[in-house]
Amino acid sequence: MPISHYGNLPLNSICQLINTKENSCGTYPYLDVRYLRAKSSPNYKQSGRFIKKGTILILVDGENSGEVFKTQESGYMGSTFRKLSISNEYDENFVLLFIKHYQRNLRESKTGSAIPHLDKKMFAELQIPLISINMQKRIVKRITSQFEILDLILSNI
């Protein structure tokens, strides 16, 4: 459906959480949270849920459920992740900024007692603006430039 008018859509109409299948594609790093945050060395595996460089992952289990990562290399997806598939009618950076905006809400609305989980119902029902892809790109550009200015200010303090 082309995006041509304003309003909102539930996030699950443009975003899907995918649990990829196990396979063996050779030796690749295991992409767990610690490794993706650059807090550990790679642990190599021969099989698992293979994903390519540039894949967007969302943390669905654990204290920081709702955190999003874009992989910098191919590897086997950690068990606490799901692949985030975004419709071509939306700019992926716009969707990532949108999810980041709600990350605190997602973190505070976890389900489960022993191991907290992403509230998938809440995630699916988040209302994302229905705007043109050109407007999405303009918003991303503006937000990115504001963060660059903030980073510059903070680096000079």
N, CA and C atoms as an extended XYZ file, in Angstrom:
471
Properties=species:S:1:pos:R:3:atomname:S:1:resname:S:1:resid:I:1 pbc="F F F"
N         0.843       -1.172        0.000 N   MET     1
C         0.000        0.000        0.000 CA  MET     1
C         0.885        1.231        0.000 C   MET     1
N         0.813        2.115       -0.985 N   PRO     2
C         1.627        3.323       -1.008 CA  PRO     2
C         1.247        4.264        0.132 C   PRO     2
N         2.236        4.934        0.663 N   ILE     3
C         2.000        5.862        1.759 CA  ILE     3
C         1.754        7.243        1.163 C   ILE     3
N         0.532        7.740        1.313 N   SER     4
C         0.219        9.014        0.686 CA  SER     4
C        -0.575        9.952        1.585 C   SER     4
N        -1.037        9.487        2.745 N   HIS     5
C        -1.779       10.371        3.624 CA  HIS     5
C        -1.266       10.230        5.050 C   HIS     5
N        -1.745       11.129        5.903 N   TYR     6
C        -1.276       11.134        7.281 CA  TYR     6
C        -2.188       10.299        8.164 C   TYR     6
N        -1.689        9.875        9.276 N   GLY     7
C        -2.399        9.044       10.238 CA  GLY     7
C        -1.377        8.165       10.930 C   GLY     7
N        -1.825        7.071       11.483 N   ASN     8
C        -0.941        6.137       12.171 CA  ASN     8
C        -1.272        4.718       11.759 C   ASN     8
N        -0.271        3.873       11.883 N   LEU     9
C        -0.418        2.437       11.642 CA  LEU     9
C         0.164        1.700       12.837 C   LEU     9
N        -0.377        0.516       13.165 N   PRO    10
C         0.297       -0.286       14.186 CA  PRO    10
C         1.646       -0.764       13.630 C   PRO    10
N         2.640       -0.780       14.480 N   LEU    11
C         3.998       -1.121       14.056 CA  LEU    11
C         4.065       -2.481       13.368 C   LEU    11
N         3.241       -3.448       13.806 N   ASN    12
C         3.314       -4.776       13.197 CA  ASN    12
C         2.797       -4.802       11.758 C   ASN    12
N         2.207       -3.709       11.273 N   SER    13
C         1.784       -3.672        9.870 CA  SER    13
C         2.956       -3.338        8.942 C   SER    13
N         4.067       -2.856        9.509 N   ILE    14
C         5.242       -2.551        8.684 CA  ILE    14
C         6.509       -3.238        9.186 C   ILE    14
N         6.426       -3.900       10.329 N   CYS    15
C         7.591       -4.524       10.978 CA  CYS    15
C         7.227       -5.920       11.458 C   CYS    15
N         8.086       -6.878       11.193 N   GLN    16
C         7.865       -8.246       11.675 CA  GLN    16
C         9.083       -8.720       12.459 C   GLN    16
N         8.827       -9.449       13.543 N   LEU    17
C         9.892      -10.081       14.323 CA  LEU    17
C        10.032      -11.508       13.813 C   LEU    17
N        11.219      -11.840       13.304 N   ILE    18
C        11.426      -13.136       12.659 CA  ILE    18
C        12.468      -13.944       13.423 C   ILE    18
N        12.136      -15.190       13.696 N   ASN    19
C        13.076      -16.122       14.307 CA  ASN    19
C        13.605      -17.014       13.187 C   ASN    19
N        14.811      -16.755       12.728 N   THR    20
C        15.357      -17.501       11.600 CA  THR    20
C        15.623      -18.953       11.987 C   THR    20
N        15.766      -19.794       10.973 N   LYS    21
C        15.993      -21.224       11.201 CA  LYS    21
C        17.479      -21.516       11.390 C   LYS    21
N        17.736      -22.573       12.125 N   GLU    22
C        19.113      -23.046       12.340 CA  GLU    22
C        19.662      -23.627       11.052 C   GLU    22
N        20.927      -23.331       10.764 N   ASN    23
C        21.603      -23.932        9.627 CA  ASN    23
C        23.105      -23.859        9.846 C   ASN    23
N        23.843      -24.437        8.927 N   SER    24
C        25.300      -24.423        9.001 CA  SER    24
C        25.834      -23.766        7.743 C   SER    24
N        26.478      -22.628        7.919 N   CYS    25
C        27.004      -21.859        6.783 CA  CYS    25
C        28.514      -21.690        6.861 C   CYS    25
N        29.151      -22.428        7.750 N   GLY    26
C        30.586      -22.280        7.929 CA  GLY    26
C        30.885      -21.681        9.294 C   GLY    26
N        32.100      -21.218        9.475 N   THR    27
C        32.528      -20.658       10.754 CA  THR    27
C        32.290      -19.151       10.765 C   THR    27
N        31.469      -18.714       11.707 N   TYR    28
C        31.134      -17.289       11.857 CA  TYR    28
C        31.037      -16.941       13.341 C   TYR    28
N        31.141      -15.653       13.667 N   PRO    29
C        31.000      -15.263       15.079 CA  PRO    29
C        29.556      -15.421       15.554 C   PRO    29
N        29.427      -15.690       16.854 N   TYR    30
C        28.137      -15.747       17.509 CA  TYR    30
C        27.808      -14.316       17.931 C   TYR    30
N        26.721      -13.775       17.384 N   LEU    31
C        26.366      -12.376       17.601 CA  LEU    31
C        25.432      -12.254       18.804 C   LEU    31
N        26.035      -12.278       19.992 N   ASP    32
C        25.248      -12.090       21.207 CA  ASP    32
C        25.360      -10.628       21.643 C   ASP    32
N        24.635      -10.273       22.698 N   VAL    33
C        24.573       -8.879       23.138 CA  VAL    33
C        25.950       -8.332       23.496 C   VAL    33
N        26.711       -9.067       24.260 N   ARG    34
C        28.031       -8.567       24.694 CA  ARG    34
C        28.933       -8.300       23.489 C   ARG    34
N        28.925       -9.187       22.526 N   TYR    35
C        29.764       -9.000       21.343 CA  TYR    35
C        29.284       -7.803       20.514 C   TYR    35
N        27.975       -7.685       20.332 N   LEU    36
C        27.451       -6.567       19.534 CA  LEU    36
C        27.685       -5.220       20.210 C   LEU    36
N        27.816       -5.219       21.517 N   ARG    37
C        28.139       -3.979       22.244 CA  ARG    37
C        29.643       -3.768       22.341 C   ARG    37
N        30.429       -4.629       21.698 N   ALA    38
C        31.898       -4.559       21.698 CA  ALA    38
C        32.462       -4.729       23.113 C   ALA    38
N        31.837       -5.611       23.903 N   LYS    39
C        32.310       -5.850       25.262 CA  LYS    39
C        32.902       -7.235       25.443 C   LYS    39
N        33.023       -7.983       24.327 N   SER    40
C        33.659       -9.298       24.410 CA  SER    40
C        34.275       -9.637       23.055 C   SER    40
N        35.182      -10.586       23.088 N   SER    41
C        35.798      -11.076       21.854 CA  SER    41
C        34.837      -12.030       21.164 C   SER    41
N        35.040      -12.241       19.858 N   PRO    42
C        34.119      -13.138       19.156 CA  PRO    42
C        34.256      -14.587       19.613 C   PRO    42
N        33.130      -15.262       19.653 N   ASN    43
C        33.074      -16.690       19.920 CA  ASN    43
C        32.571      -17.308       18.615 C   ASN    43
N        33.376      -18.129       17.965 N   TYR    44
C        33.018      -18.665       16.651 CA  TYR    44
C        32.224      -19.961       16.761 C   TYR    44
N        31.242      -20.098       15.860 N   LYS    45
C        30.392      -21.279       15.822 CA  LYS    45
C        30.344      -21.822       14.395 C   LYS    45
N        29.942      -23.072       14.267 N   GLN    46
C        29.814      -23.739       12.971 CA  GLN    46
C        28.372      -23.743       12.455 C   GLN    46
N        27.422      -23.492       13.354 N   SER    47
C        26.018      -23.509       12.947 CA  SER    47
C        25.210      -22.620       13.879 C   SER    47
N        23.995      -22.321       13.466 N   GLY    48
C        23.108      -21.482       14.257 CA  GLY    48
C        22.132      -20.770       13.330 C   GLY    48
N        21.574      -19.681       13.806 N   ARG    49
C        20.620      -18.903       13.017 CA  ARG    49
C        21.407      -17.825       12.265 C   ARG    49
N        21.819      -18.142       11.045 N   PHE    50
C        22.716      -17.290       10.266 CA  PHE    50
C        22.003      -16.017        9.797 C   PHE    50
N        22.706      -14.881        9.930 N   ILE    51
C        22.223      -13.600        9.410 CA  ILE    51
C        23.375      -12.879        8.724 C   ILE    51
N        23.034      -12.052        7.751 N   LYS    52
C        24.032      -11.312        6.985 CA  LYS    52
C        24.340       -9.962        7.621 C   LYS    52
N        25.500       -9.435        7.273 N   LYS    53
C        25.908       -8.097        7.697 CA  LYS    53
C        24.800       -7.111        7.322 C   LYS    53
N        24.515       -6.162        8.234 N   GLY    54
C        23.488       -5.157        7.979 CA  GLY    54
C        22.097       -5.560        8.425 C   GLY    54
N        21.968       -6.762        8.996 N   THR    55
C        20.676       -7.216        9.498 CA  THR    55
C        20.328       -6.433       10.764 C   THR    55
N        19.060       -6.099       10.908 N   ILE    56
C        18.604       -5.398       12.103 CA  ILE    56
C        18.044       -6.426       13.067 C   ILE    56
N        18.563       -6.389       14.294 N   LEU    57
C        18.137       -7.315       15.341 CA  LEU    57
C        17.498       -6.541       16.482 C   LEU    57
N        16.515       -7.160       17.116 N   ILE    58
C        15.907       -6.583       18.310 CA  ILE    58
C        16.026       -7.591       19.441 C   ILE    58
N        16.437       -7.109       20.587 N   LEU    59
C        16.588       -7.935       21.771 CA  LEU    59
C        15.191       -8.209       22.341 C   LEU    59
N        14.820       -9.487       22.442 N   VAL    60
C        13.476       -9.837       22.920 CA  VAL    60
C        13.481      -10.509       24.289 C   VAL    60
N        14.642      -10.906       24.781 N   ASP    61
C        14.751      -11.523       26.101 CA  ASP    61
C        15.834      -10.807       26.894 C   ASP    61
N        15.567      -10.601       28.162 N   GLY    62
C        16.565      -10.003       29.032 CA  GLY    62
C        16.194       -8.603       29.484 C   GLY    62
N        17.021       -8.082       30.338 N   GLU    63
C        16.787       -6.791       30.980 CA  GLU    63
C        16.600       -5.644       29.992 C   GLU    63
N        17.314       -5.665       28.876 N   ASN    64
C        17.244       -4.562       27.909 CA  ASN    64
C        16.393       -4.879       26.688 C   ASN    64
N        15.359       -5.676       26.880 N   SER    65
C        14.453       -6.012       25.780 CA  SER    65
C        13.986       -4.741       25.081 C   SER    65
N        13.968       -4.796       23.743 N   GLY    66
C        13.578       -3.637       22.942 CA  GLY    66
C        14.769       -2.914       22.344 C   GLY    66
N        15.983       -3.231       22.811 N   GLU    67
C        17.186       -2.613       22.247 CA  GLU    67
C        17.409       -3.158       20.840 C   GLU    67
N        17.803       -2.262       19.939 N   VAL    68
C        17.959       -2.622       18.530 CA  VAL    68
C        19.427       -2.504       18.126 C   VAL    68
N        19.878       -3.455       17.300 N   PHE    69
C        21.249       -3.476       16.791 CA  PHE    69
C        21.211       -3.667       15.272 C   PHE    69
N        22.144       -3.057       14.570 N   LYS    70
C        22.354       -3.326       13.149 CA  LYS    70
C        23.712       -4.010       13.062 C   LYS    70
N        23.729       -5.252       12.554 N   THR    71
C        24.961       -6.041       12.578 CA  THR    71
C        26.013       -5.464       11.642 C   THR    71
N        27.238       -5.474       12.103 N   GLN    72
C        28.371       -4.972       11.328 CA  GLN    72
C        29.087       -6.077       10.573 C   GLN    72
N        28.622       -7.307       10.783 N   GLU    73
C        29.211       -8.459       10.100 CA  GLU    73
C        28.202       -9.600       10.072 C   GLU    73
N        28.444      -10.553        9.208 N   SER    74
C        27.601      -11.746        9.152 CA  SER    74
C        27.959      -12.653       10.321 C   SER    74
N        27.002      -13.464       10.755 N   GLY    75
C        27.263      -14.386       11.846 CA  GLY    75
C        26.007      -15.126       12.249 C   GLY    75
N        26.088      -15.789       13.404 N   TYR    76
C        24.958      -16.536       13.932 CA  TYR    76
C        24.289      -15.714       15.033 C   TYR    76
N        22.997      -15.462       14.862 N   MET    77
C        22.219      -14.615       15.747 CA  MET    77
C        22.089      -15.241       17.130 C   MET    77
N        22.340      -14.424       18.162 N   GLY    78
C        22.178      -14.875       19.533 CA  GLY    78
C        20.744      -15.283       19.827 C   GLY    78
N        20.568      -16.154       20.801 N   SER    79
C        19.248      -16.720       21.104 CA  SER    79
C        18.268      -15.704       21.664 C   SER    79
N        18.747      -14.576       22.153 N   THR    80
C        17.858      -13.575       22.752 CA  THR    80
C        17.362      -12.546       21.735 C   THR    80
N        17.667      -12.761       20.450 N   PHE    81
C        17.294      -11.810       19.405 CA  PHE    81
C        16.228      -12.358       18.470 C   PHE    81
N        15.583      -11.424       17.783 N   ARG    82
C        14.765      -11.720       16.613 CA  ARG    82
C        15.213      -10.758       15.526 C   ARG    82
N        15.140      -11.219       14.308 N   LYS    83
C        15.442      -10.376       13.154 CA  LYS    83
C        14.248       -9.434       12.956 C   LYS    83
N        14.536       -8.166       12.707 N   LEU    84
C        13.489       -7.181       12.494 CA  LEU    84
C        13.383       -6.918       10.998 C   LEU    84
N        12.265       -7.299       10.420 N   SER    85
C        12.030       -7.108        8.992 CA  SER    85
C        11.118       -5.895        8.824 C   SER    85
N        11.584       -4.907        8.053 N   ILE    86
C        10.868       -3.640        7.884 CA  ILE    86
C        10.404       -3.506        6.444 C   ILE    86
N         9.166       -3.086        6.265 N   SER    87
C         8.586       -2.879        4.939 CA  SER    87
C         9.423       -1.891        4.126 C   SER    87
N         9.506       -2.131        2.823 N   ASN    88
C        10.237       -1.227        1.926 CA  ASN    88
C         9.581        0.144        1.812 C   ASN    88
N         8.354        0.261        2.277 N   GLU    89
C         7.654        1.542        2.219 CA  GLU    89
C         8.052        2.465        3.358 C   GLU    89
N         8.915        1.971        4.242 N   TYR    90
C         9.414        2.779        5.352 CA  TYR    90
C        10.932        2.821        5.316 C   TYR    90
N        11.474        3.959        5.669 N   ASP    91
C        12.916        4.130        5.790 CA  ASP    91
C        13.352        3.421        7.074 C   ASP    91
N        14.285        2.474        6.951 N   GLU    92
C        14.669        1.685        8.126 CA  GLU    92
C        15.218        2.564        9.243 C   GLU    92
N        15.938        3.636        8.897 N   ASN    93
C        16.472        4.524        9.932 CA  ASN    93
C        15.353        5.257       10.672 C   ASN    93
N        14.287        5.591        9.964 N   PHE    94
C        13.126        6.216       10.593 CA  PHE    94
C        12.497        5.249       11.592 C   PHE    94
N        12.329        3.993       11.182 N   VAL    95
C        11.733        2.987       12.061 CA  VAL    95
C        12.631        2.748       13.274 C   VAL    95
N        13.943        2.705       13.068 N   LEU    96
C        14.863        2.493       14.182 CA  LEU    96
C        14.808        3.658       15.174 C   LEU    96
N        14.722        4.878       14.662 N   LEU    97
C        14.575        6.040       15.558 CA  LEU    97
C        13.246        5.968       16.309 C   LEU    97
N        12.206        5.540       15.627 N   PHE    98
C        10.891        5.400       16.245 CA  PHE    98
C        10.961        4.386       17.397 C   PHE    98
N        11.558        3.221       17.138 N   ILE    99
C        11.664        2.189       18.176 CA  ILE    99
C        12.536        2.689       19.324 C   ILE    99
N        13.623        3.360       18.997 N   LYS   100
C        14.507        3.907       20.034 CA  LYS   100
C        13.748        4.890       20.938 C   LYS   100
N        12.851        5.675       20.327 N   HIS   101
C        12.033        6.616       21.097 CA  HIS   101
C        11.200        5.878       22.146 C   HIS   101
N        10.717        4.688       21.830 N   TYR   102
C         9.877        3.910       22.738 CA  TYR   102
C        10.647        2.862       23.527 C   TYR   102
N        11.965        2.851       23.419 N   GLN   103
C        12.771        1.815       24.050 CA  GLN   103
C        12.564        1.755       25.560 C   GLN   103
N        12.487        2.894       26.196 N   ARG   104
C        12.279        2.909       27.650 CA  ARG   104
C        10.937        2.275       28.007 C   ARG   104
N         9.874        2.621       27.259 N   ASN   105
C         8.559        2.025       27.493 CA  ASN   105
C         8.612        0.510       27.304 C   ASN   105
N         9.315        0.065       26.257 N   LEU   106
C         9.430       -1.367       25.989 CA  LEU   106
C        10.179       -2.071       27.114 C   LEU   106
N        11.224       -1.429       27.621 N   ARG   107
C        12.010       -1.998       28.714 CA  ARG   107
C        11.179       -2.127       29.990 C   ARG   107
N        10.358       -1.107       30.253 N   GLU   108
C         9.578       -1.081       31.490 CA  GLU   108
C         8.307       -1.924       31.408 C   GLU   108
N         7.967       -2.414       30.233 N   SER   109
C         6.728       -3.185       30.052 CA  SER   109
C         7.013       -4.634       29.683 C   SER   109
N         8.070       -5.186       30.238 N   LYS   110
C         8.435       -6.565       29.921 CA  LYS   110
C         7.440       -7.541       30.534 C   LYS   110
N         7.388       -8.734       29.948 N   THR   111
C         6.566       -9.812       30.494 CA  THR   111
C         7.493      -10.905       31.016 C   THR   111
N         6.958      -11.817       31.792 N   GLY   112
C         7.767      -12.920       32.335 CA  GLY   112
C         8.329      -12.559       33.689 C   GLY   112
N         8.637      -13.577       34.489 N   SER   113
C         9.153      -13.302       35.830 CA  SER   113
C        10.628      -13.637       35.971 C   SER   113
N        11.035      -14.842       35.633 N   ALA   114
C        12.441      -15.222       35.789 CA  ALA   114
C        13.313      -14.516       34.758 C   ALA   114
N        12.930      -14.601       33.479 N   ILE   115
C        13.644      -13.915       32.405 CA  ILE   115
C        12.649      -12.961       31.757 C   ILE   115
N        12.912      -11.656       31.854 N   PRO   116
C        11.977      -10.714       31.242 CA  PRO   116
C        12.004      -10.813       29.712 C   PRO   116
N        10.841      -10.632       29.098 N   HIS   117
C        10.701      -10.711       27.648 CA  HIS   117
C        10.066       -9.433       27.112 C   HIS   117
N        10.388       -9.115       25.869 N   LEU   118
C         9.749       -8.006       25.185 CA  LEU   118
C         8.242       -8.249       25.147 C   LEU   118
N         7.471       -7.247       25.494 N   ASP   119
C         6.015       -7.350       25.384 CA  ASP   119
C         5.674       -7.198       23.904 C   ASP   119
N         5.559       -8.330       23.219 N   LYS   120
C         5.358       -8.317       21.763 CA  LYS   120
C         4.034       -7.693       21.366 C   LYS   120
N         3.037       -7.799       22.219 N   LYS   121
C         1.736       -7.176       21.931 CA  LYS   121
C         1.882       -5.654       21.955 C   LYS   121
N         2.561       -5.143       22.982 N   MET   122
C         2.783       -3.696       23.065 CA  MET   122
C         3.599       -3.220       21.866 C   MET   122
N         4.664       -3.968       21.537 N   PHE   123
C         5.507       -3.624       20.396 CA  PHE   123
C         4.670       -3.554       19.119 C   PHE   123
N         3.853       -4.578       18.888 N   ALA   124
C         3.043       -4.666       17.677 CA  ALA   124
C         2.039       -3.532       17.574 C   ALA   124
N         1.538       -3.071       18.712 N   GLU   125
C         0.482       -2.061       18.713 CA  GLU   125
C         0.992       -0.618       18.766 C   GLU   125
N         2.313       -0.416       18.894 N   LEU   126
C         2.828        0.963       18.847 CA  LEU   126
C         2.358        1.613       17.553 C   LEU   126
N         1.938        2.854       17.630 N   GLN   127
C         1.396        3.556       16.468 CA  GLN   127
C         2.487        4.380       15.793 C   GLN   127
N         2.876        3.971       14.589 N   ILE   128
C         3.913        4.671       13.839 CA  ILE   128
C         3.238        5.617       12.840 C   ILE   128
N         3.769        6.825       12.680 N   PRO   129
C         3.143        7.782       11.757 CA  PRO   129
C         3.121        7.266       10.316 C   PRO   129
N         2.023        7.502        9.657 N   LEU   130
C         1.839        7.142        8.259 CA  LEU   130
C         2.185        8.375        7.427 C   LEU   130
N         3.458        8.467        7.038 N   ILE   131
C         3.935        9.626        6.276 CA  ILE   131
C         4.785        9.140        5.103 C   ILE   131
N         4.979       10.003        4.146 N   SER   132
C         5.735        9.622        2.948 CA  SER   132
C         7.172        9.271        3.304 C   SER   132
N         7.775        8.459        2.459 N   ILE   133
C         9.172        8.074        2.690 CA  ILE   133
C        10.093        9.288        2.598 C   ILE   133
N         9.748       10.256        1.747 N   ASN   134
C        10.551       11.482        1.666 CA  ASN   134
C        10.516       12.246        2.987 C   ASN   134
N         9.345       12.318        3.601 N   MET   135
C         9.227       12.984        4.908 CA  MET   135
C        10.001       12.199        5.961 C   MET   135
N         9.941       10.888        5.920 N   GLN   136
C        10.692       10.065        6.868 CA  GLN   136
C        12.183       10.364        6.758 C   GLN   136
N        12.685       10.439        5.525 N   LYS   137
C        14.116       10.703        5.303 CA  LYS   137
C        14.492       12.092        5.801 C   LYS   137
N        13.601       13.056        5.615 N   ARG   138
C        13.870       14.420        6.100 CA  ARG   138
C        13.936       14.438        7.624 C   ARG   138
N        13.044       13.704        8.264 N   ILE   139
C        13.045       13.628        9.724 CA  ILE   139
C        14.332       12.981       10.219 C   ILE   139
N        14.730       11.878        9.593 N   VAL   140
C        15.971       11.190        9.983 CA  VAL   140
C        17.164       12.123        9.819 C   VAL   140
N        17.221       12.826        8.704 N   LYS   141
C        18.329       13.748        8.446 CA  LYS   141
C        18.387       14.837        9.513 C   LYS   141
N        17.229       15.378        9.867 N   ARG   142
C        17.177       16.450       10.869 CA  ARG   142
C        17.607       15.942       12.241 C   ARG   142
N        17.076       14.798       12.654 N   ILE   143
C        17.429       14.238       13.959 CA  ILE   143
C        18.915       13.898       13.997 C   ILE   143
N        19.416       13.283       12.928 N   THR   144
C        20.839       12.917       12.862 CA  THR   144
C        21.724       14.152       12.966 C   THR   144
N        21.357       15.221       12.274 N   SER   145
C        22.175       16.444       12.327 CA  SER   145
C        22.140       17.048       13.730 C   SER   145
N        21.007       16.964       14.411 N   GLN   146
C        20.924       17.483       15.777 CA  GLN   146
C        21.802       16.668       16.726 C   GLN   146
N        21.830       15.347       16.546 N   PHE   147
C        22.706       14.517       17.376 CA  PHE   147
C        24.177       14.793       17.082 C   PHE   147
N        24.513       15.068       15.837 N   GLU   148
C        25.896       15.418       15.499 CA  GLU   148
C        26.309       16.698       16.201 C   GLU   148
N        25.418       17.685       16.240 N   ILE   149
C        25.697       18.943       16.942 CA  ILE   149
C        25.866       18.673       18.437 C   ILE   149
N        24.986       17.857       19.002 N   LEU   150
C        25.078       17.511       20.420 CA  LEU   150
C        26.392       16.797       20.719 C   LEU   150
N        26.785       15.842       19.858 N   ASP   151
C        28.061       15.141       20.056 CA  ASP   151
C        29.237       16.109       20.023 C   ASP   151
N        29.202       17.070       19.108 N   LEU   152
C        30.257       18.067       18.990 CA  LEU   152
C        30.326       18.901       20.273 C   LEU   152
N        29.187       19.329       20.775 N   ILE   153
C        29.145       20.118       22.007 CA  ILE   153
C        29.689       19.311       23.168 C   ILE   153
N        29.237       18.057       23.281 N   LEU   154
C        29.686       17.222       24.395 CA  LEU   154
C        31.177       16.899       24.329 C   LEU   154
N        31.708       16.782       23.124 N   SER   155
C        33.150       16.488       23.004 CA  SER   155
C        34.022       17.691       23.333 C   SER   155
N        33.428       18.871       23.364 N   ASN   156
C        34.189       20.087       23.682 CA  ASN   156
C        33.991       20.575       25.113 C   ASN   156
N        33.295       19.782       25.915 N   ILE   157
C        33.072       20.179       27.316 CA  ILE   157
C        34.231       19.743       28.153 C   ILE   157
